[in-house]
Amino acid sequence: MEHMREEIRIEAPVEHVWAFLCDTSRWHDWAPRMETSDWSGPLDRVGTTYVSTFKMMGFEMKQTNTILEVEPLKLIHQHTDQGPEDDFYRFEPEGDATRLIVEGDYEMPGYIPGFIKNVFTGNFMERNVRNTLQDFKALAEATVPAHA
């Protein structure tokens, strides 16, 4: 299994960052190459499942994701059946800001040819997560309510 870890500081309170991540209607705004469907419940509820679909080099990846653990305003842990993969989203308040840490252990699915697996492990996955987090940060910060 491979391991990835990325983190980013978001200039917004942890409550806002948590709510923004849990608003799955906005996911396509910051993760435009991924489609989600078949949500059985909210992201912040243990047992919720959903399907995510995206393409890499012409290969469609369709995964069923299950929320395994939730600590409100602190942690969301999800498991993906393809690969498999386990992802952890950790939220750490830093004054008026939030540090979002995303880490996980993953294995590329067996149906992907070996040469493509080699390209998409390690640096590619980290770069992809880093870029997605930067988009998430920009949109989360842009939607922080103004102080009255």
N, C-alpha and C positions, 0 to 999 in steps of 0.2 A: 504494500500500500504506500501511496505517496501522502505527504502532509503539506498543507499550505496554511499560511497565517498572514493576514493583512490587517492593518488597523488604520483608522482615520479619526481626526478630531473634527467634530461638527459643532459649529457655533450655534447651538440650540440646546435648551434644557432636555434632560433625559426623557421627560414625559412626551415632549414633542417628537423626538427621534423615534421613540417606541411606537407612538401612534402612527407616525409616517410609515414606518416599516410594516406595521400591521394593516395599513390601508392597502389591501391587495389590488384595488381598482387603479392605483397609481404605479404599480410595478412596471408596466410597459413603458412608462415615462423614463425610468432610470435603468431598465433592463430590456431595451427594445428588441433584442434578438431572441427573447424568450416569451412564449405564450403559456398561459396557465388556464386550466379548466377543471371542472368537476370538483369544486371545493365542497367538502362535507361540513365545514364550519369555519370559524375564524382562525387566523394564523396563531393567535395566542391561546389556543385551547388544546390541551393534550388529546391526542387521538384524531385530530383533524387530518384529513388526507386531501391531496390535490395532485393533478397531473401537470407536469411541465414538459414543454416540447421546444426544441431548438435544433438548428442545423450546424454541423461542423464539416467543412470541406465536402458538402453534398450529402453527408450522412445525417439522417434525421435521428435525433436522440429523444426518446419519449420515456419519461420516468414517473413513477408514482412515489410521492413524498409523504411521509408521515411525521407529524409533530410528536416527539417522544417526551419532551420535558419543557416546562415553562416556569420561570420565576419572574413574575411581572416586574418590568422596568430593569431587569437584570440579564435574563437569559432565555433564548429560544434554541432548542436542539431539535434538529430534524434528521431523519434517516431517508435515504433514497435507495430504492430497490435495485436500480441499475448501477453497476460498478462492482460493489456497493459504495456508498458515500455517506458519511456522517458529518453534518455541519453544525457549528455552534456560533450563534450571534450573541456576543456579550456587550452589555451596555454599562459604561462606567461614568458616573457624573464627574465633571471637572469644573466646579463652580457653575457658571451659567452655560457651560458647554458639555458635550458628551463625547467620550471616546468609544467608538464602535469597533469591536474586534471581531473579525470573522476568521474562523479557522476550521479546518476539517481534514479528515482522512478519506482518501478516495482511491478507487481503482477504476481505470477506464473499462467500459463494458467489453465483454469477450467478443462480440460480433464486429468490433472495429479492427481492421487489419493492423498488424504489429508496427509497421512503419508509421502509420498515422498516430498510434498510441504514443510512440516515442516523441513525435512532434508536439503532442498536446499535454504531455505531463510536465511537471516542474515549472519552468519559467512561463510557459504559455498560460497555465492555470492561474498563477500568481498575477501575471499582467492583466488577465481578464477580470479577476476579482478586484484588483486595484483600480482599474478603469471604471468598473461598475460602481465601486464605492465613491469615486470622485463624482460621478453623475448623481448618485444618491445624495451625497453631501450638498452639492449645488442646489438641488431641488428642495431638500429638507430645510436648508438655510433660507431659501427664497420664500418659503411658506410659513416662517415663524411669524405669529401674530405680532403686530406692532404694539408697544407698550402705550397704554392710554395716558 
